[in-house]
Amino acid sequence: MNKNLFATQSIEINSKAGKVWEVLTDPQKIKVYLFGTETVTDWKIGSSILFQGEYNGQEYQDKGNVLGKIENKILEYTY
């Protein structure tokens, strides 16, 4: 039995692609919408991603990998 869970999300945002890309990939901007989360990655395909921080007094580390990237167009990663 396959125990992996998969979720896919797609949304349309009324903004310039470069601005959306910046918000999705700039660690300082990610902190704003992910409750202070520190994001560590180089965003190269195959690279790891580390999301870490503290929430409600509990430290966390969530990990993933960059699966696909076409700047200003596609960003795919596991979480």
C-alpha positions in Angstrom: 0.0 0.0 0.0 1.3 3.5 -0.9 1.4 5.6 2.3 2.4 8.8 0.5 -0.2 11.6 0.5 -0.4 14.1 -2.4 -2.1 17.4 -2.6 -2.0 19.8 -5.5 -3.1 23.4 -5.4 -3.5 25.9 -8.2 -4.8 29.4 -7.9 -5.0 32.4 -10.2 -3.6 35.7 -8.8 -4.3 39.0 -10.4 -0.7 40.4 -10.3 2.5 40.6 -12.3 4.3 37.2 -12.5 7.5 38.7 -11.2 5.8 40.1 -8.1 4.2 36.8 -7.3 7.5 34.9 -7.9 9.2 37.3 -5.4 6.6 36.7 -2.7 6.8 32.9 -3.2 10.6 32.7 -3.2 12.0 35.5 -1.0 12.6 34.2 2.5 11.8 37.7 4.0 8.5 37.8 2.2 7.7 34.2 3.1 8.1 35.1 6.8 5.2 37.5 6.5 2.6 35.0 5.3 4.0 31.9 7.1 4.0 33.3 10.6 7.7 34.1 10.9 8.9 30.8 9.3 12.5 30.8 8.2 12.9 29.3 4.7 16.3 27.8 3.8 16.9 26.7 0.1 18.6 27.8 -3.0 15.5 27.0 -5.1 17.5 24.8 -7.5 15.7 21.7 -8.9 16.6 18.8 -6.6 17.6 21.0 -3.7 16.2 20.6 -0.2 13.9 23.2 1.4 13.8 23.7 5.2 10.9 25.6 6.8 11.7 26.2 10.5 10.6 28.4 13.3 8.4 28.5 16.4 4.7 28.4 16.6 2.7 28.6 19.8 5.8 28.0 21.8 6.6 24.8 19.8 9.7 24.6 17.6 9.2 23.0 14.2 11.2 21.9 11.1 9.3 21.0 8.0 11.3 19.7 5.0 10.8 19.3 1.3 12.6 19.3 -2.1 12.4 21.5 -5.2 10.8 19.5 -8.0 10.4 22.0 -10.7 11.1 25.6 -11.4 10.6 28.0 -14.4 11.2 31.5 -13.0 8.1 33.7 -12.9 6.0 30.8 -14.1 6.2 27.4 -12.2 7.4 26.5 -8.7 6.9 22.9 -7.6 8.1 21.4 -4.3 7.3 18.7 -1.8 6.5 19.6 1.7 
